[in-house]
Amino acid sequence: MSNFTGKRIVLTGASRGVGYEASKLFLAAGAEVIGTGRDAARLEKTTRELQAIGKFTPFLADFDTLENSPPFWQISILWVRQKI
């Protein structure tokens, strides 16, 4: 993976599955990751694991509607994993 040092990445679904695995990859490549999740307990557990790799900031959020989406700015990459 490329060098993502100095990049801020927001990943939805970061507490499990593809979002979790992507978080690990981006953190290992030097990125700061803001990871969202809907389940507080799962996100707390994931946060401990991911902060051991790099700078991970958890954000409890549900992106099921635009109104629920938190406002972010100065983002290098936005990865939205949506179940269809």
C-alpha positions as CSV (number, residue, x, y, z in Angstrom):
1,M,0.0,0.0,0.0
2,S,1.1,3.6,-0.7
3,N,2.4,5.9,2.0
4,F,-0.6,7.8,3.6
5,T,1.4,9.7,6.2
6,G,-0.3,13.1,6.8
7,K,-3.6,12.0,5.3
8,R,-6.9,11.9,7.2
9,I,-9.3,9.2,6.2
10,V,-12.9,8.6,7.3
11,L,-14.1,5.1,7.1
12,T,-17.7,4.0,7.8
13,G,-18.3,0.6,9.3
14,A,-14.8,0.6,10.8
15,S,-15.7,-1.6,13.7
16,R,-16.0,-4.8,11.6
17,G,-15.6,-6.5,8.3
18,V,-14.2,-4.6,5.3
19,G,-14.2,-1.2,7.1
20,Y,-12.1,-2.8,10.0
21,E,-9.6,-4.4,7.6
22,A,-9.3,-1.2,5.6
23,S,-8.7,0.8,8.8
24,K,-5.8,-1.6,9.7
25,L,-4.3,-1.1,6.2
26,F,-4.5,2.7,6.2
27,L,-3.2,3.0,9.8
28,A,-0.3,0.7,8.9
29,A,0.4,3.0,5.9
30,G,0.6,6.1,8.2
31,A,-2.8,7.6,7.9
32,E,-4.9,9.1,10.6
33,V,-8.2,7.2,10.5
34,I,-11.6,8.4,11.8
35,G,-13.7,5.3,12.0
36,T,-17.4,5.2,12.4
37,G,-19.6,2.5,13.8
38,R,-23.2,2.0,14.9
39,D,-22.5,-0.3,17.9
40,A,-20.9,1.5,20.8
41,A,-19.5,-1.7,22.5
42,R,-18.1,-3.1,19.3
43,L,-16.6,0.3,18.4
44,E,-14.9,0.6,21.8
45,K,-13.3,-2.9,21.4
46,T,-12.2,-2.0,17.9
47,T,-10.8,1.3,19.0
48,R,-8.4,-0.4,21.4
49,E,-7.2,-2.8,18.7
50,L,-6.7,-0.1,16.1
51,Q,-5.1,2.5,18.3
52,A,-2.3,-0.1,18.9
53,I,-1.6,0.2,15.2
54,G,-1.8,4.0,14.7
55,K,-3.9,7.2,15.2
56,F,-7.5,6.0,15.2
57,T,-10.4,8.2,16.3
58,P,-13.8,6.5,16.9
59,F,-17.0,8.2,15.9
60,L,-20.3,6.6,16.9
61,A,-22.6,7.3,13.9
62,D,-25.1,5.7,11.6
63,F,-25.0,6.8,8.0
64,D,-28.4,5.4,7.1
65,T,-29.6,8.9,6.1
66,L,-27.8,12.1,5.1
67,E,-29.3,13.8,8.2
68,N,-27.5,11.3,10.4
69,S,-24.2,11.9,8.7
70,P,-21.7,13.9,10.8
71,P,-20.1,17.0,9.2
72,F,-16.4,16.4,8.4
73,W,-14.0,18.7,6.7
74,Q,-10.3,18.5,5.7
75,I,-10.7,14.9,4.6
76,S,-8.3,13.3,2.3
77,I,-10.4,10.2,1.6
78,L,-14.0,9.3,2.5
79,W,-14.7,5.6,2.3
80,V,-18.4,4.9,2.7
81,R,-19.3,1.2,2.9
82,Q,-23.0,0.9,2.6
83,K,-25.0,-2.3,2.7
84,I,-27.3,-2.5,-0.3
